[in-house]
């Protein structure tokens, strides 16, 4: 970690001569620079690889707004730009990705190129801060409903860059996400990246270790917990007995890493304990990138599902108003990332078995024992909704059938399903599987999101009058659809680390194994 911090410090320091030499900056003459832009490679080559077609279009729009004249006219501008580029390291970005020419490196005739390339660094840095360093990978692509189109990051970046050209520091402040979630995590990352990396041993696999158990891995476990300050090893902590102090330290570790704090050393805890310190630091950088991607969508969302945390949040003005546990899709049936409007409820819902569950789960069980249908209250229907006799169906080649479960205590949707437009046939719903909420992580479903405390969730979605109406409908036991008077924007998203205002970090298991891919993409881009 020290080497990385020193590397960034060197980059920031290398920019400082521009501040010292600001008074000698060779300002481009008051001429129209747009003809230079029209054949930039000839006039100013070799060009940085980042100056692609999109960047050139951005520069042309920028100088059109400037009527083609030089953008960089005084030392104050350049001092602020130098300082802001150096500070990008705290956002998990690399200042070296945004080089701009120093006055001493250019002949008198190339001041026009210096101005243009400095503008490119300025615009590129703002864009990456505003929308993310890299394009969103396919594994983290967000589906969005047509009524919630994405913000135009290019236009927004260009606007704030031009409006704040005289004071670039303000442009960077406006480009950087302003949510407390981003700023808290940035602050922690800025602190941790400057510390020497901790080193800790790996813990081997073995049988479950519970209170007062004996295990030869205990000295290694204690060393691992001591490395991050969860445990202070004292002389009595030398044997292979699982003592209460070590158990409590493991419980604290589990709580801080999105695990069930039961003090049991098992595969999930070992997996989190064995993640190296460098990967943990990279994980913070990866989540800063995710929060840049999500910044606009988070700002308009009321209901947020963080999949790794298996948690539902109610947000208002960037503040968490309420949170509750959820159960999300397991790794082979992942909950999708999406942005939509939660606009209707299915009260006392029936459950039509989704095709994937029908094919993978229900058909094998029915083939083994046809009484599975009656035991689980499942009716067999054709595609027109006409009831079929189960004994007349060839269950090895059932054709176009549906299975439907009536409303009631066995129904996996519970008393209510919360609906929103999406192409994945997913929704939020109540569940009779309440005991699973005490687990962590909670990746148990086939893609839909099971919500704990749905009665409290109603309070955040419904007006008092609506709440009375919905409660009466549920108590009636009848199945019906109810449309919300005020739809709520729902964001189903993914982040594996967050920090509170006190700088306390919480990690969440990377249930869909996306962190390594994102970290690799960021390192490649760097």
Secondary structure, DSSP 8 states (H G I E B T S, - for coil): -HHHHHHHHHHHHHTHHHHHTGGG-----SS--HHHHHTHHHHH-S--TT--HHHHHHHHHHHHHTTT--S--SHHHHHHHHHHHHHGGGGT--GGGG----GGGS-GGGHHHHHHHHHHHHHHHHHHHHH-SS---GGG--EE-TTS----HHHHHHHHHHHTGGGHHHHHHHHS---HHHHHHHHHHHHHTTS-----------S-B-TT-B-TTHHHHHHHHHHTTS----TTTTSSB--HHHHHHHHHHHHHTTS--S--B-HHHHHHHTS-HHHHHHHHHHHHHHHHHHHHHHHH-SEEEETTTTEEEEEETTEEEEEEEEEEE-TTS----EEEEEEEEEET--EE--HHHIIIIIHHHHHH-THHHHHTTEEEEETTS-B--GGGS-TTS--SEEEEE-SSTT-TTTTEEEEE--TT---EE--S-GGGGGSSS-EEESSSEEES-HHHHHHHHS-HHHHHHHHHHHHHT--EEEEEEEEEEEEEE--SEEE-TT--EEE---TT--HHHHHHHHHHH-
